[in-house]
Amino acid sequence: MPLDPYSPCPGGTGKKLKFCCAELVGDLEQIERLVEGDQLAAARERVRALDADHPGRACLLAARTRLDLAARDFAGAAAASRAFLEAHPENPVALGYAAVSAAIAGASPEAAALFDRAREAAGKEPPTDLVRIAATLVQAMAQSGHPGCAQSIVEWLEETGLGSADDRRMLAMVVGSAGVPPALRARVPLAPTPADFSWRFEFDAALKAAHDWRLGKALTTFRSLRGVAADHPAVFTNVAILCEALARPYEAAEAWLTVAKLPGGDGDAAVEATGRAIALETEANPERSPTIRLERWAAELPREGCPDLDLLEDRIRHDGHCEPAAVDRTEWVSRGAAPPRSVWRVFDAAAAGTPSRLLGTLMIFGRQTDREAEAVLQGFAPDLAAAAPAVQALLGCTFTPRNPEGVSLPVVSPTTWLVAAQYRVVPPATPPAAPAPGAPTVFETLVAEQREAAWNRLVSLWPDTPLPELLGRTPREALADTEGRRRVEALVSEGEATARRGDAAGAWSRIRAVLGLPVPSEITADGSFVDVPPARWHRLRLADMPLDDLRGLLFTAADAGFEQATERAATALAARPDAAPEDRWEALSILEERTPSTVGRLELLGELRAIARQLSMGDGMLDVAELRVRIERGDQTEVVRLLDHLRRDHGSDQRVLGALAEVLMEAGVDIPGMAAGRPPAPGRRPAPAAPPAAATAPAAATGIWTPGGEAAAAPGEKKKIWTPG
């Protein structure tokens, strides 16, 4: 960026360079040219030299901090940020960089408080660097598990019009993609001043401070009112909202629990406040007890009894508990580790006619120069305890826990562990014939059995499983008191509202019946659906809802992840006689994506074809969608017909051809090899589709986001210097 004497000081002093650092203008331009030329080391060296010659200059301290962050020298950046803040304690850029350093160090509440001070010090015209810092903090807070703070910064940028619209939209997507718990997806506005409030002046002053984005000052005033207005939910609601925005989840959770206890509120609101508190408790301590930990157990293989590993692996292969699994040896070699000889999935001994549950993974390692041959059993602790006896008897060894030092293995909640259960699907010994029209495939039937087993296990075990969300009690035990009952209701309601599949929502409804919880009644929106909390959208009466509201509910619920409301709205919109063809197209497309049955998907695709003809739309993408279903069903005649139709009618449509290539590669066709003229591998067959799990466990947390923490640039790709934002 070209600098001149009348440019604003990049150090956030609020002055022009002419009146602040006139003698440094040329040096600052040189530093910017070095940065633009990717000469980061030279730029850092030049800044340090200038800082030594001109100590305490805001523009140099800001540049030094920014370049240290760009070089991922976080210790150096923290030191520079400290020096910057000591020299200029009220400088908004100094406060902003201090907030970034605190966020990198994992001190999220301190980072939020520092940024709040920076925002207040900047006034109505924040420096450009502060806007970039704000974007960095949005990413840091979202990825470190503080979505309320991240969303608050995005709202400030939107309200003040800072940054471009595309940048703000991107930051909002960052917050959403980081994984916001369902209970926290609803935006709760600050409560207005109660009409009969005795301390109205103080309440109004706190509200004004909050609306002016002086959140720390507003929180201090609302806190002072708690002691004198303990029966007003508006005070505790605003304390909770501000604590969420300032990354103080534990205090926010306590405030929401107080709101739920206060008299005068309705039962649904109390349950939703409790659900919000549960999510914030998890945000404050992601590893609350009890948890289910992934563990590794190891044992040296005995030299006597079965010294030949080939014979041992043959024994494993013929054991009913185990089946072979593929292993990517290149991944092990790239880490400098010896890959296993073989990998096996270990299942339990299921009763006749029921699928076996996956317990863990068994890895067999050959003898190395520094260790004997060994077996490693990996899985969640309760599953390993169930798998170990059978595997030990099979191998003739005894497993002991041997978790790798310095490596944090994943930890999940008991609910996630139960929901993520996977079962073995045993395909028929001979290839099945293509199913009759209107009948499910053999594979669909097997997967349905797998899902039924998973949800039956959840329904039978969850009510008597100690949960961290219930403070270590089981759901059945928690029903004994009012707060515990609200916590159970909040968990069950969230499961019903966010379940993507009908059988999953049905499982949570069965749990409701097992525990004796009342069935929620249907509700009617007095105004627009936006006035109804999102957790209740799936209970809305849709028959009389205006068409615009129904359309809005469909897309809003889909974006927010409230799946049952999405499915109900799509079904209602598709059935409305006054719906436009475009509306029915959107609704049926959403239903087709969510329908597990191939028969149901074909029926929906038929309806979509009729709408496409009505709208004079091409049917190429519908052909590709139907082709995927036909391949899954094994309908060879229809597959050939669709391929021929795509070749004749859509051979020049690059979008259709790209989607077609994706479908064929999913089916095991080597498209790159065909393009390169390579002959097919001998005996190559389409890769079988992996049986879908009942649910997927969340990925292990990767820690706080740090500048430059993205994937490394591809070879030959120009590296980019990171700057805040």
ZAMARGU-4260 file (C-alpha; in steps of 0.2 Angstrom, whole numbers, plus 5000, padded with zeros to 4 digits):
<rodrens>
0) 5000/5000/5000 | 5008/5017/4995 | 5011/5028/5009 | 5013/5047/5010 | 5014/5060/5024
5) 4995/5062/5024 | 4992/5043/5026 | 4984/5038/5043 | 4998/5031/5055 | 4997/5012/5053
10) 5001/5011/5072 | 4983/5017/5076 | 4988/5033/5084 | 4974/5042/5075 | 4986/5055/5067
15) 4993/5058/5050 | 5011/5051/5047 | 5016/5069/5044 | 5012/5073/5062 | 5017/5057/5069
20) 5032/5048/5061 | 5037/5060/5046 | 5055/5054/5046 | 5049/5035/5044 | 5038/5037/5029
25) 5052/5031/5017 | 5056/5016/5029 | 5038/5011/5031 | 5036/5011/5012 | 5052/5000/5010
30) 5045/4988/5023 | 5029/4987/5013 | 5038/4983/4997 | 5048/4969/5005 | 5032/4961/5011
35) 5024/4963/4994 | 5040/4954/4987 | 5038/4940/4999 | 5055/4945/5008 | 5048/4942/5025
40) 5065/4939/5034 | 5072/4955/5027 | 5056/4965/5032 | 5057/4958/5050 | 5076/4962/5051
45) 5073/4980/5044 | 5059/4983/5057 | 5069/4977/5071 | 5083/4989/5067 | 5072/5003/5065
50) 5063/4999/5082 | 5080/4999/5090 | 5084/5016/5083 | 5067/5024/5086 | 5060/5014/5102
55) 5042/5016/5106 | 5035/5021/5089 | 5018/5014/5087 | 5020/5011/5068 | 5036/5001/5070
60) 5029/4991/5085 | 5013/4987/5075 | 5024/4982/5060 | 5035/4971/5071 | 5020/4962/5079
65) 5012/4959/5062 | 5027/4952/5054 | 5031/4941/5069 | 5014/4934/5067 | 5016/4932/5048
70) 5032/4922/5052 | 5023/4912/5065 | 5035/4917/5078 | 5022/4918/5091 | 5034/4921/5106
75) 5041/4935/5097 | 5024/4942/5092 | 5019/4941/5110 | 5034/4950/5116 | 5032/4964/5103
80) 5013/4965/5107 | 5017/4967/5126 | 5030/4981/5122 | 5017/4989/5110 | 5004/4989/5124
85) 5015/4995/5137 | 5021/5010/5127 | 5003/5014/5121 | 4990/5007/5133 | 4975/5015/5125
90) 4980/5012/5107 | 4967/5002/5098 | 4979/4993/5087 | 4990/4989/5102 | 4975/4982/5111
95) 4970/4972/5095 | 4987/4964/5093 | 4987/4960/5112 | 4970/4951/5109 | 4977/4941/5095
100) 4992/4936/5106 | 4980/4931/5120 | 4969/4921/5108 | 4984/4911/5101 | 4989/4908/5119
105) 4972/4900/5123 | 4966/4914/5134 | 4950/4918/5125 | 4941/4928/5139 | 4957/4940/5140
110) 4957/4941/5121 | 4938/4946/5120 | 4941/4959/5134 | 4956/4966/5125 | 4947/4967/5109
115) 4932/4975/5117 | 4944/4989/5124 | 4951/4991/5107 | 4934/4993/5099 | 4930/5006/5112
120) 4946/5015/5110 | 4945/5016/5091 | 4928/5025/5092 | 4918/5027/5076 | 4932/5026/5064
125) 4942/5011/5068 | 4960/5009/5060 | 4961/4997/5045 | 4972/4985/5055 | 4959/4984/5068
130) 4947/4978/5055 | 4959/4965/5050 | 4962/4960/5068 | 4944/4958/5070 | 4943/4945/5056
135) 4957/4935/5063 | 4949/4935/5080 | 4933/4928/5072 | 4942/4914/5065 | 4952/4911/5081
140) 4936/4911/5092 | 4926/4901/5081 | 4939/4887/5079 | 4943/4887/5098 | 4925/4884/5102
145) 4918/4901/5106 | 4905/4904/5093 | 4895/4918/5103 | 4911/4929/5104 | 4915/4926/5085
150) 4897/4930/5080 | 4897/4945/5091 | 4912/4952/5081 | 4904/4948/5064 | 4888/4957/5070
155) 4899/4972/5075 | 4907/4972/5058 | 4890/4971/5049 | 4882/4985/5060 | 4896/4997/5057
160) 4898/4992/5039 | 4917/4988/5041 | 4925/4978/5028 | 4917/4972/5012 | 4901/4963/5011
165) 4910/4947/5004 | 4922/4947/5018 | 4908/4948/5031 | 4899/4934/5023 | 4914/4924/5023
170) 4917/4927/5041 | 4899/4922/5045 | 4902/4906/5035 | 4918/4903/5045 | 4908/4904/5061
175) 4895/4892/5055 | 4907/4879/5048 | 4917/4878/5064 | 4902/4869/5072 | 4890/4879/5082
180) 4880/4868/5095 | 4861/4868/5090 | 4856/4876/5107 | 4867/4891/5102 | 4861/4894/5084
185) 4847/4905/5090 | 4852/4923/5091 | 4844/4930/5107 | 4842/4949/5107 | 4846/4959/5123
190) 4830/4960/5134 | 4823/4978/5135 | 4820/4987/5151 | 4806/4980/5161 | 4792/4992/5163
195) 4791/4990/5182 | 4810/4990/5185 | 4816/5000/5200 | 4833/5003/5193 | 4828/5009/5176
200) 4841/5022/5174 | 4855/5009/5177 | 4847/4996/5166 | 4845/5009/5152 | 4863/5015/5154
205) 4869/4997/5152 | 4858/4994/5137 | 4865/5009/5129 | 4883/5004/5132 | 4879/4987/5125
210) 4871/4994/5109 | 4887/5005/5107 | 4898/4990/5108 | 4905/4993/5125 | 4901/4976/5131
215) 4913/4975/5146 | 4905/4991/5153 | 4888/4985/5150 | 4892/4968/5158 | 4899/4977/5174
220) 4882/4987/5176 | 4871/4972/5173 | 4881/4962/5186 | 4879/4975/5198 | 4860/4974/5196
225) 4860/4955/5200 | 4860/4958/5219 | 4846/4970/5219 | 4835/4963/5205 | 4837/4944/5207
230) 4819/4941/5202 | 4820/4949/5185 | 4825/4937/5171 | 4829/4952/5159 | 4845/4956/5170
235) 4851/4938/5169 | 4847/4936/5151 | 4857/4951/5147 | 4872/4945/5158 | 4871/4928/5149
240) 4871/4936/5131 | 4885/4948/5135 | 4896/4934/5143 | 4893/4923/5128 | 4900/4938/5117
245) 4915/4940/5129 | 4920/4922/5129 | 4915/4919/5147 | 4905/4903/5144 | 4904/4897/5162
250) 4897/4913/5169 | 4885/4913/5154 | 4879/4895/5158 | 4876/4900/5176 | 4865/4915/5171
255) 4855/4905/5159 | 4851/4892/5172 | 4845/4906/5183 | 4834/4912/5169 | 4827/4895/5168
260) 4823/4894/5187 | 4815/4911/5189 | 4796/4911/5190 | 4785/4918/5176 | 4793/4910/5161
265) 4785/4896/5151 | 4791/4878/5151 | 4798/4878/5133 | 4808/4894/5137 | 4815/4886/5152
270) 4820/4870/5143 | 4829/4881/5129 | 4838/4891/5142 | 4844/4875/5150 | 4850/4868/5134
275) 4859/4884/5130 | 4868/4882/5147 | 4872/4864/5144 | 4881/4869/5127 | 4890/4883/5136
280) 4896/4871/5150 | 4903/4860/5137 | 4911/4876/5129 | 4919/4880/5146 | 4926/4862/5148
285) 4925/4851/5133 | 4931/4836/5143 | 4919/4836/5157 | 4917/4819/5166 | 4911/4806/5162
290) 4919/4805/5144 | 4923/4791/5133 | 4941/4790/5128 | 4949/4783/5112 | 4963/4771/5119
295) 4977/4760/5112 | 4981/4744/5120 | 4997/4734/5115 | 5004/4717/5118 | 5020/4708/5113
300) 5016/4693/5103 | 5022/4676/5111 | 5037/4668/5102 | 5030/4651/5107 | 5014/4643/5102
305) 5012/4653/5086 | 5029/4660/5080 | 5024/4662/5062 | 5015/4678/5059 | 5007/4671/5043
310) 4999/4657/5053 | 4994/4669/5066 | 4985/4680/5053 | 4977/4665/5045 | 4970/4661/5062
315) 4963/4679/5064 | 4956/4678/5046 | 4946/4663/5051 | 4939/4669/5067 | 4921/4676/5067
320) 4926/4691/5077 | 4938/4699/5064 | 4938/4704/5046 | 4952/4712/5036 | 4953/4731/5034
325) 4963/4741/5021 | 4978/4750/5027 | 4987/4765/5018 | 5005/4760/5021 | 5012/4776/5013
330) 5004/4787/5027 | 5014/4777/5040 | 5030/4778/5030 | 5028/4797/5027 | 5028/4799/5046
335) 5044/4788/5048 | 5035/4774/5056 | 5034/4755/5052 | 5017/4751/5045 | 5007/4736/5052
340) 5008/4720/5043 | 4989/4719/5043 | 4974/4728/5050 | 4958/4719/5056 | 4941/4726/5062
345) 4935/4717/5078 | 4917/4714/5081 | 4907/4708/5095 | 4898/4691/5096 | 4880/4695/5091
350) 4865/4685/5094 | 4859/4675/5079 | 4849/4686/5067 | 4857/4702/5073 | 4872/4712/5066
355) 4888/4712/5075 | 4894/4729/5082 | 4911/4736/5078 | 4922/4736/5094 | 4939/4742/5088
360) 4954/4740/5076 | 4968/4726/5078 | 4985/4730/5070 | 4998/4717/5069 | 5016/4723/5068
365) 5031/4712/5063 | 5047/4711/5073 | 5058/4727/5071 | 5076/4730/5076 | 5071/4739/5092
370) 5055/4729/5097 | 5047/4712/5096 | 5032/4708/5085 | 5017/4715/5094 | 4998/4718/5092
375) 4989/4735/5095 | 4971/4736/5099 | 4963/4753/5096 | 4946/4759/5100 | 4935/4767/5114
380) 4939/4761/5131 | 4922/4752/5135 | 4923/4743/5118 | 4941/4738/5121 | 4936/4730/5137
385) 4923/4720/5128 | 4935/4715/5113 | 4950/4711/5123 | 4945/4694/5130 | 4941/4687/5113
390) 4957/4694/5105 | 4968/4689/5119 | 4962/4671/5118 | 4965/4672/5099 | 4983/4679/5100
395) 4988/4671/5116 | 4994/4687/5124 | 4988/4700/5137 | 4985/4718/5132 | 4989/4733/5143
400) 4985/4752/5139 | 4999/4760/5130 | 4994/4777/5124 | 5007/4787/5114 | 5016/4800/5124
405) 5013/4818/5119 | 4998/4813/5108 | 4980/4819/5113 | 4968/4805/5108 | 4950/4810/5104
410) 4938/4811/5118 | 4919/4810/5115 | 4903/4811/5126 | 4894/4795/5130 | 4879/4801/5119
415) 4891/4803/5104 | 4899/4786/5108 | 4881/4778/5108 | 4875/4787/5092 | 4891/4783/5083
420) 4889/4764/5084 | 4894/4754/5068 | 4888/4737/5064 | 4894/4724/5052 | 4884/4722/5036
425) 4887/4705/5028 | 4883/4705/5009 | 4875/4689/5002 | 4888/4676/4996 | 4882/4677/4978
430) 4878/4693/4969 | 4859/4697/4971 | 4848/4700/4957 | 4842/4717/4953 | 4827/4721/4964
435) 4810/4722/4957 | 4803/4739/4953 | 4796/4747/4969 | 4806/4735/4980 | 4822/4740/4991
440) 4839/4732/4986 | 4847/4719/4997 | 4860/4731/5002 | 4846/4744/5008 | 4838/4730/5018
445) 4855/4726/5027 | 4859/4744/5030 | 4841/4746/5037 | 4845/4732/5049 | 4861/4740/5054
450) 4853/4757/5058 | 4839/4748/5067 | 4852/4739/5078 | 4861/4756/5082 | 4845/4765/5087
455) 4839/4751/5097 | 4855/4751/5107 | 4854/4770/5109 | 4836/4768/5116 | 4840/4754/5128
460) 4856/4761/5135 | 4855/4780/5135 | 4842/4782/5149 | 4854/4773/5161 | 4871/4780/5155
465) 4879/4793/5166 | 4881/4809/5155 | 4892/4825/5158 | 4877/4836/5152 | 4868/4829/5167
470) 4882/4832/5179 | 4887/4813/5180 | 4869/4807/5182 | 4859/4796/5171 | 4844/4803/5162
475) 4833/4792/5173 | 4841/4798/5189 | 4841/4816/5183 | 4822/4816/5182 | 4821/4816/5201
480) 4823/4835/5202 | 4816/4850/5192 | 4833/4856/5184 | 4838/4838/5180 | 4821/4835/5171
485) 4824/4851/5161 | 4841/4845/5156 | 4835/4829/5150 | 4821/4837/5141 | 4833/4849/5132
490) 4844/4834/5127 | 4830/4824/5120 | 4822/4839/5111 | 4838/4844/5103 | 4840/4826/5097
495) 4823/4826/5089 | 4825/4843/5081 | 4842/4841/5073 | 4841/4822/5068 | 4844/4822/5049
500) 4834/4805/5047 | 4817/4801/5052 | 4823/4785/5061 | 4835/4795/5071 | 4821/4807/5077
505) 4810/4792/5080 | 4823/4785/5092 | 4824/4801/5102 | 4805/4801/5103 | 4805/4783/5109
510) 4818/4788/5122 | 4805/4802/5127 | 4792/4788/5129 | 4804/4777/5139 | 4807/4791/5152
515) 4789/4796/5153 | 4792/4814/5146 | 4777/4823/5139 | 4775/4823/5120 | 4777/4842/5114
520) 4761/4849/5107 | 4759/4857/5090 | 4761/4876/5090 | 4755/4890/5079 | 4765/4905/5076
525) 4756/4921/5081 | 4766/4931/5068 | 4781/4926/5057 | 4790/4910/5060 | 4806/4920/5064
530) 4797/4925/5081 | 4797/4907/5086 | 4813/4900/5094 | 4822/4888/5081 | 4821/4873/5093
535) 4802/4874/5091 | 4801/4875/5072 | 4798/4857/5070 | 4782/4858/5080 | 4775/4872/5070
540) 4758/4870/5062 | 4762/4872/5044 | 4745/4869/5035 | 4739/4887/5038 | 4756/4896/5037
545) 4758/4909/5023 | 4767/4903/5008 | 4781/4916/5010 | 4784/4910/5028 | 4784/4892/5023
550) 4797/4895/5010 | 4807/4906/5022 | 4806/4892/5036 | 4812/4879/5023 | 4828/4888/5019
555) 4832/4895/5036 | 4830/4879/5045 | 4841/4870/5032 | 4854/4883/5034 | 4853/4882/5053
560) 4854/4863/5054 | 4836/4860/5061 | 4833/4845/5050 | 4816/4840/5056 | 4809/4857/5053
565) 4817/4857/5036 | 4809/4840/5031 | 4792/4845/5037 | 4793/4862/5028 | 4799/4854/5012
570) 4785/4841/5012 | 4772/4854/5016 | 4778/4866/5002 | 4779/4852/4989 | 4760/4848/4993
575) 4754/4866/4993 | 4743/4869/4978 | 4747/4887/4978 | 4766/4884/4977 | 4775/4890/4962
580) 4784/4876/4951 | 4801/4884/4957 | 4796/4882/4975 | 4791/4864/4973 | 4807/4861/4963
585) 4817/4867/4979 | 4807/4857/4991 | 4808/4841/4981 | 4826/4843/4978 | 4829/4844/4997
590) 4818/4829/5000 | 4827/4819/4987 | 4844/4823/4996 | 4837/4817/5012 | 4828/4801/5007
595) 4837/4785/5011 | 4826/4774/5000 | 4831/4772/4982 | 4813/4769/4978 | 4808/4785/4986
600) 4822/4794/4977 | 4816/4788/4960 | 4799/4794/4964 | 4805/4811/4969 | 4816/4812/4953
605) 4801/4808/4943 | 4791/4822/4950 | 4807/4834/4947 | 4807/4829/4929 | 4789/4834/4927
610) 4793/4851/4935 | 4809/4853/4924 | 4798/4850/4908 | 4786/4863/4915 | 4800/4876/4917
615) 4808/4871/4901 | 4824/4866/4910 | 4837/4853/4905 | 4836/4836/4913 | 4855/4832/4912
620) 4858/4833/4931 | 4842/4823/4934 | 4849/4810/4923 | 4865/4810/4933 | 4856/4809/4949
625) 4845/4794/4943 | 4861/4786/4936 | 4868/4786/4954 | 4852/4778/4961 | 4851/4765/4946
630) 4869/4760/4949 | 4866/4758/4968 | 4851/4747/4963 | 4860/4737/4950 | 4847/4741/4936
635) 4859/4737/4922 | 4846/4740/4908 | 4842/4758/4915 | 4861/4762/4918 | 4864/4758/4899
640) 4849/4768/4894 | 4854/4783/4905 | 4872/4783/4899 | 4866/4783/4881 | 4855/4797/4884
645) 4868/4807/4893 | 4880/4804/4878 | 4867/4809/4865 | 4859/4824/4873 | 4871/4831/4886
650) 4888/4827/4878 | 4893/4845/4877 | 4887/4851/4894 | 4903/4852/4905 | 4893/4853/4921
655) 4884/4837/4917 | 4899/4828/4912 | 4909/4833/4928 | 4894/4826/4938 | 4894/4811/4927
660) 4913/4808/4930 | 4910/4809/4949 | 4896/4796/4949 | 4907/4784/4938 | 4922/4786/4949
665) 4911/4782/4964 | 4906/4766/4956 | 4924/4761/4953 | 4927/4767/4935 | 4945/4773/4933
670) 4941/4789/4924 | 4959/4797/4925 | 4966/4780/4919 | 4954/4779/4904 | 4958/4797/4899
675) 4977/4792/4900 | 4974/4777/4889 | 4979/4765/4903 | 4971/4747/4902 | 4960/4743/4916
680) 4968/4733/4930 | 4965/4714/4929 | 4950/4708/4938 | 4946/4726/4943 | 4928/4728/4950
685) 4919/4743/4956 | 4923/4746/4974 | 4909/4742/4986 | 4901/4756/4994 | 4905/4758/5012
690) 4890/4754/5024 | 4885/4770/5031 | 4887/4772/5050 | 4873/4776/5062 | 4881/4792/5064
695) 4899/4799/5063 | 4908/4804/5078 | 4915/4822/5078 | 4933/4824/5073 | 4945/4827/5087
700) 4948/4845/5091 | 4964/4852/5083 | 4967/4866/5095 | 4966/4884/5093 | 4967/4892/5076
705) 4983/4901/5073 | 4989/4912/5059 | 4997/4902/5046 | 4989/4886/5052 | 4981/4882/5035
710) 4987/4867/5025 | 5004/4870/5017 | 5005/4877/4999 | 5007/4865/4985 | 5024/4863/4977
715) 5027/4878/4966 | 5013/4888/4973 | 5017/4905/4979 | 5017/4907/4998 | 5007/4920/5005
720) 5012/4931/5020 | 4999/4931/5034 | 4993/4947/5041 | 4978/4949/5053 | 4962/4946/5043
</rodrens>
